[in-house]
Amino acid sequence: MLNKTIRVRWSIRKRNIYADVRDDHALFQIHRNIDGVVTLVEDRNVTRVAYRQQRTEMLALMPSHCTRVLEIGCDEGDFATHLEGEVWGIEPDVAAATIATGRLHRVLVGTFDAMCEELPVGYFDVVVCNDVIEHMPDHDRFLRQIGAYMAPGGVLVGSVPNMRHYRALFELLVLRDWDYRDSGVLDRTHLRFFTARSLRRSLEHAGFEIERFQGINGGIRFGLSRQLLPHALFGWAMIVVTLGYWRDIRFMQFGFRARLAVG
């Protein structure tokens, strides 16, 4: 059995926790200059790319005060270390959950669907779901269900990839391709894809009132390589031609804070 870990500095750390990636060899792509460490673990025919991120850019979306927090997909608890109050977590990866147990008040090992019956009803004033909703088979059902575990007036804070990111649009419109990868917007474990409009609609239809909604991890990367220059020129051209209307394509993700409507 091969159990090898490769660490690469300065790139995003991504963990495939919802589905195994079965390839003849380990594959992963460094696609963002986000502080972190990639951990690539090979176990015979199964490749798992693990990530732990502080996700400090999401702290600006958190309410100023919270007492009971649930983080879905808490990984090893890195983001939770920045939070105050009683913090619970749900994490499907056993190894990550074991580490998170020493950092959080309580960690449930499994997916939200499997563990939701163990959650106290009407308890949490904040629920965090950073880069989680896109992995769910039915995100609308999750958004409807999660309200039952939130205190009156509770808020949902999270992020999702932007399907209109300029690199994804370039591949779709120019290259006429849709090539799944082990990371990024076209991550092969993503089951749902969002634009700003579709995400807003899902939140509102589930009974949430959006308080903050913004693009995060933005910017168009220039370089002389064939991998960077065509994408960058396309991105800026689309923004200029549309007089800024397509400026959302700069952002790899959208972050939001939405409050559960009362009544």
C-alpha positions in Angstrom: 0.0 0.0 0.0 1.3 3.4 -0.9 0.7 6.1 1.6 2.5 9.2 0.5 2.0 12.8 1.5 3.2 15.7 -0.6 3.1 19.2 0.8 3.2 22.3 -1.5 3.4 25.7 0.0 1.4 28.8 -1.0 -1.5 27.0 -2.7 -5.0 26.2 -1.6 -5.6 23.1 0.4 -8.5 21.0 -0.8 -9.9 17.8 0.6 -12.1 15.5 -1.3 -14.4 14.3 1.4 -17.6 13.6 -0.5 -16.3 11.2 -3.2 -13.1 9.4 -3.9 -11.2 10.3 -7.0 -10.2 7.1 -8.7 -7.5 7.6 -11.2 -4.4 5.6 -12.4 -2.2 8.2 -10.7 -2.5 11.1 -8.3 -3.8 14.3 -9.9 -4.2 17.7 -8.5 -3.9 21.3 -9.7 -2.5 24.3 -8.0 -4.9 27.0 -9.1 -4.9 29.8 -6.6 -2.3 31.8 -4.6 -4.1 31.3 -1.3 -2.1 30.7 1.9 -2.1 27.1 2.8 -0.6 23.7 2.3 -1.7 21.0 -0.1 -1.6 17.5 1.2 -1.9 14.8 -1.4 -2.5 11.3 0.0 -2.3 8.3 -2.3 -3.7 5.0 -1.2 -3.4 2.5 -4.0 -6.1 3.5 -6.5 -7.7 6.2 -4.4 -6.4 9.8 -4.3 -7.5 12.2 -1.7 -6.4 15.8 -1.8 -6.7 17.2 1.7 -6.9 20.9 2.6 -7.0 22.9 5.8 -7.6 26.6 5.4 -8.0 29.4 7.9 -10.6 31.0 5.6 -10.0 34.3 7.3 -11.7 36.2 4.5 -15.0 34.7 5.8 -14.6 36.2 9.2 -15.8 39.6 7.8 -19.2 37.9 7.1 -19.6 36.6 10.6 -21.9 38.5 13.0 -20.2 40.6 15.6 -21.3 38.3 18.4 -22.3 34.7 18.4 -22.7 32.2 21.3 -23.6 28.9 19.6 -22.1 28.0 16.2 -22.4 25.0 14.0 -19.8 24.6 11.3 -20.7 22.0 8.6 -17.6 20.6 7.0 -15.3 21.8 9.8 -12.3 19.8 8.6 -9.7 19.9 11.4 -11.3 23.0 13.0 -8.9 25.7 11.7 -11.7 28.2 10.9 -13.4 27.4 14.2 -10.4 28.5 16.2 -11.3 32.1 15.2 -14.8 31.8 16.5 -16.1 32.6 19.9 -18.7 30.8 22.0 -19.8 27.1 21.8 -18.7 25.7 18.5 -20.0 22.4 17.1 -18.8 20.8 13.9 -19.9 18.2 11.4 -17.1 16.5 9.5 -17.3 13.3 7.3 -13.5 12.6 7.3 -12.7 10.6 10.4 -9.0 11.7 10.6 -9.9 15.4 10.3 -12.8 15.1 12.7 -10.5 13.5 15.3 -8.2 16.5 15.2 -11.2 18.9 15.3 -12.5 17.2 18.4 -9.7 18.8 20.4 -10.7 22.2 19.1 -14.5 22.3 19.1 -17.1 21.8 21.8 -18.4 18.7 19.9 -17.8 17.1 16.5 -20.2 14.8 14.8 -18.6 12.4 12.3 -20.5 12.1 9.0 -22.5 14.2 6.5 -25.2 16.6 7.5 -27.9 14.3 6.3 -26.5 11.4 8.4 -25.9 13.5 11.6 -28.7 16.1 11.6 -30.9 14.0 14.0 -28.2 14.4 16.6 -28.3 18.2 16.5 -30.4 20.2 19.0 -33.4 21.8 17.4 -33.6 25.7 17.4 -30.2 25.9 19.1 -27.5 27.6 16.9 -27.4 31.3 16.3 -24.9 30.9 13.5 -24.4 28.1 11.0 -21.2 28.1 8.8 -21.0 26.2 5.6 -17.8 27.3 3.7 -17.5 25.5 0.4 -20.0 22.8 1.4 -23.3 23.5 -0.4 -21.9 22.7 -3.8 -21.1 19.1 -2.7 -24.7 18.3 -1.6 -27.0 16.2 -3.7 -29.9 18.6 -2.9 -28.8 22.0 -1.7 -32.3 23.4 -1.7 -33.4 20.7 0.8 -30.4 21.4 3.0 -31.3 25.1 3.0 -34.9 24.3 4.0 -33.8 21.8 6.7 -31.0 23.8 8.4 -33.5 26.4 9.6 -34.9 23.9 12.1 -31.7 23.8 14.0 -31.2 27.6 14.1 -32.4 29.8 16.8 -34.9 32.5 15.9 -33.2 35.2 13.9 -30.1 32.9 13.4 -27.7 33.5 10.4 -26.2 31.2 7.8 -22.7 32.1 6.7 -21.0 30.4 3.8 -19.3 30.4 0.4 -19.7 28.7 -2.9 -17.6 28.6 -6.2 -18.7 31.1 -8.9 -19.6 29.2 -12.1 -19.1 32.4 -14.0 -15.4 32.7 -13.0 -13.5 33.9 -16.1 -11.4 30.8 -16.4 -14.5 28.5 -16.4 -16.2 30.7 -19.0 -13.1 30.7 -21.2 -13.0 27.0 -21.3 -16.8 26.8 -21.9 -17.2 29.5 -24.5 -13.8 29.6 -26.2 -12.4 26.1 -25.8 -15.9 24.6 -25.9 -14.8 22.3 -23.1 -16.0 21.3 -19.6 -13.0 19.5 -18.0 -13.5 18.4 -14.5 -10.5 18.7 -12.2 -9.5 17.8 -8.6 -9.9 21.4 -7.5 -11.3 24.7 -8.4 -14.7 25.7 -9.9 -14.9 22.5 -11.9 -13.9 20.2 -9.0 -15.1 16.8 -9.9 -16.8 16.4 -6.6 -19.1 19.4 -7.1 -22.7 18.3 -7.6 -24.2 21.8 -7.8 -23.0 24.9 -9.6 -23.9 28.5 -8.8 -24.0 32.0 -10.2 -24.7 35.0 -7.9 -28.3 35.1 -9.1 -29.0 31.4 -8.6 -27.5 31.4 -5.1 -29.5 34.4 -4.0 -32.6 32.7 -5.3 -32.0 29.5 -3.4 -31.4 31.4 -0.2 -34.5 33.5 -0.5 -36.7 30.6 -1.5 -35.6 28.7 1.6 -36.7 31.6 3.8 -33.5 33.5 4.3 -33.1 37.3 4.1 -29.7 38.1 2.6 -27.7 40.6 4.7 -24.4 40.5 2.9 -23.4 39.0 -0.4 -20.0 39.6 -2.1 -17.4 38.2 -4.4 -14.3 36.8 -2.6 -10.9 35.5 -3.8 -11.0 37.7 -6.8 -8.6 39.1 -9.4 -7.5 38.2 -12.9 -4.0 36.6 -13.0 -1.8 37.7 -15.8 1.2 35.7 -17.1 3.1 34.9 -20.3 2.3 31.2 -20.2 -0.4 29.7 -22.4 -2.3 28.7 -19.3 -2.6 32.2 -18.0 -2.5 34.8 -20.8 -5.5 33.7 -22.9 -7.7 33.4 -19.9 -6.7 36.8 -18.5 -7.2 38.6 -21.8 -10.6 37.0 -22.2 -11.6 38.0 -18.7 -10.6 41.6 -19.1 -12.1 41.8 -22.5 -15.5 40.6 -21.3 -15.5 43.1 -18.4 -14.6 46.0 -20.8 -17.0 45.0 -23.6 -19.9 44.7 -21.1 -18.9 48.0 -19.5 -18.4 46.3 -16.2 -21.6 44.3 -16.2 -19.6 41.1 -16.2 -17.3 42.2 -13.4 -18.5 39.2 -11.3 -16.4 36.9 -13.4 -13.3 38.2 -11.5 -14.3 36.2 -8.4 -13.7 32.6 -7.8 -16.2 32.4 -5.0 -19.2 34.2 -3.5 -19.5 34.7 0.3 -22.8 35.4 2.0 -24.5 36.0 5.3 -28.3 35.4 5.4 -30.7 35.6 8.3 -33.5 33.2 8.9 -36.7 35.1 8.5 -38.9 35.1 11.5 -42.6 34.2 11.1 
